[in-house]
Amino acid sequence: MPGSILGSAVRRREDPRLITGRGRYVDDLASDNDLYAAFVRSPIAHARLGHLDLSRGLATPGVVAVFAATDLNLPARLSFAVLPDVFSRPPLAVDTVRFVGDAVAVVVAETRGAAADGADAVTAEYEPLPVVATIEQAAADGGPAVFPGHGSNTAFAAAYGGDEDALAGAEVVVGARFVNQRLAPVPMEPDVFRAAPEPDSQVLWIWASTQSPFQVRDFVAVCLGLPEDQVICVAADVGGGFGAKLAVYPEQVVVAALAQRLARPVRWVQSRSECFLAMNQGRGQVQEIELAALRSGELVGLRVRVHADSGAYPGLGAFLPYFTGQMLSGPYRIPKIDYAYQAFVTNTTPTNAYRGAGRPEATALLERGMDMLASELGMDPAELRRRNLISPDAFPLTTAAGAQYDSGEYEPALDRALKHAGYQELRAEQRRRREVGDRKALGIGISTYVEITAIGSATEFGSVEANTDGSFLVLAGTANHGQGHETAYAQVVAGTLQVPIESVSVIEANTALIPRGDGTSASRSLQIAGSSILEASLALLERGRRLAAEVLEASLDDIVALGDGRLGVRGVPGSGLTWAALAAAASERGETLREVHDVMVEPSFPFGTHVAVAEVDLDTGEARLVRHVAVDDCGRQVNPMLVQGQVHGGIAQGAAQALFEEVVYDRDGNQLTASLLDYGMPTANELPGFETDYTVTPSPNNPLGVKGIGEAGTIGSTPAIQNAVIDALSHLGVRHLDMPLTPEKVWQAIRQADGPDA
């Protein structure tokens, strides 16, 4: 990789601003003229919406206006284009509410408190309809339909590989039903949105806490009937997204319409309880699997059936099981895969992307299946995995699931993780504890994974400009919300041009300054936007060399970067021109020293092995993660410190799913985990220090050779931790437990294993 700073552990440039309270989030935008919006939400999961009495809300002191759907007359929009139009969602419910939290009206007031009081004062009549609260209810023949006009509760379905028996020739088949539970994203900053009409113009400015500012702009422009260039969206600092802020939300267009109608800025700050009810949730799959092998451990085939919960208004969540199917081979040679899925509509909060977006679900089911198969064969789970790993000389490879793997060396990652963990010593300690009857049972879990990154849009905007003051400006179509783009992109430019990183500024997420962009998701940013910035930097370097050759009247072949921020003649001391001088020379010619690139990049396939060590108290059922070893491979690393940060965050979220978190609904569609008092989100107290290491297998699919890392920690950790807890109980005959592995659930399993009188 060109330039010494590439590959260096440079501290995030964003951190001093953020950790000293100088971050600038949407709700930090000062204005004495802002109005505040609060939404009236349905307390019932499924009902016919009757009379709305807005008068008491309007009479509340400080309230300026109250609107229902018929007052704003905004169009209903599909959340995901491939779905039938019947699933289009109105920004405010028109005649039917379909989940607890569905917005039916909006109150606008001079203060936030007055808006909340006004919303509480609005009353509505609801005629209850049958509730479909679970996947099983949605899939049942003859049951109630959430959208009667659709004829069923199936939102989307797909299948492949069913032409032949995937289990034919097997000597051993293990089968099981797994639940990959619903999760809430719980970002530190809930959803926030502000809209302000620009005085004396037709421009509407909007500020959003979003991962995809261009998509929010487009959504608002279409719904309000405005040209795109009359809507400017800015996403400044964003306090976490995890996929949930990739979506556009109906509240955003409502607030934009209010600002336009009232000719004043309007802001909406989602409360934490609203966030649980209204922000898109993740996961939510019921998986039936059959994994087939020979007695030697060689895999023969895999059959998987998935039922997924897409919530009340199907969107991307209905399509995500496609990625589950695409990644079913994992790192293994599986000759035949038979996969089918259905995504169902239910009277619950809609689902969407959540860190990993369909891929963690594939790894979870496959790695649980591998442990169950190892138990059936009486084989060490590490050895079973090793026997089936795809060899390095097989790449590029198209798997039986249809994924086109770019590169991989899976066995070194497995070996390094096992060695780092002291795997054999752990197994010996496990045997010792069992022999002496230690009530602190030890479990060791392994997860060897592959994931796909940089899916969706294959291109991204990137530009680099040299300025006459010696600084450089980078524009990118992505949107930073914690990844460290400002640092990584600056490293790419500084390393390529051999200039100080302090001279490079990075701007993202401003549709007034950046012409296009697809935002940040699917671990795509450095692979696609980073590659565009690299190519723009190389083009700028070449253009600078040509300009320097003309100014210095030297041969182009003799012009080189001198390593101190200047371009000059090779071997001629003092011959160099600074980039400031080059930019000035270009300006004198009426030119801007700027290069723009949109590099097209194919997806890459990061991989790794995680080893989790858990202790289970056999008297209380408490399962505690005591060690976690992660060996990940994300290709070349532009900044190892950023990589480590992403892995740490991913492991924390993976552990949270394995041990603590679950969104639970009752039979009436009420969310029972709609606050941080009920939703089991862990703190640092519940997690150990993470032990991380890496292998490096460059991707041939982008010029940086990088692969995504933002979601890998989540994908690798969850099944490793689940496997560790179940492994701790395996000597009692426990074969499987669904996540989250709460003390109550584990204790019940121990009690049943010990007998009903225990």
PyMOL commands that set and color helices and strands:
alter all, ss='L'
color gray80, all
select helices_A, chain A and resi 15-19+26-28+55-58+69-72+85-87+112-121+135-139+148-150+213-224+228-230+244-246+250-262+272-278+316-318+321-326+359-377+381-388+392-394+410-421+423-436+485-497+501-503+525-552+556-558+579-588+640-659+684-686+712-732+743-754
alter helices_A, ss='H'
color red, helices_A
select strands_A, chain A and resi 35-41+47-53+63-68+96-97+103-109+123-128+154-160+172-183+192-197+204-208+231-234+266-269+282-293+299-311+336-345+397-398+404-405+440-450+462-466+472-476+504-508+559-561+566-569+577-578+594-597+607-617+623-633+690-694
alter strands_A, ss='S'
color yellow, strands_A
deselect
rebuild
show_as cartoon
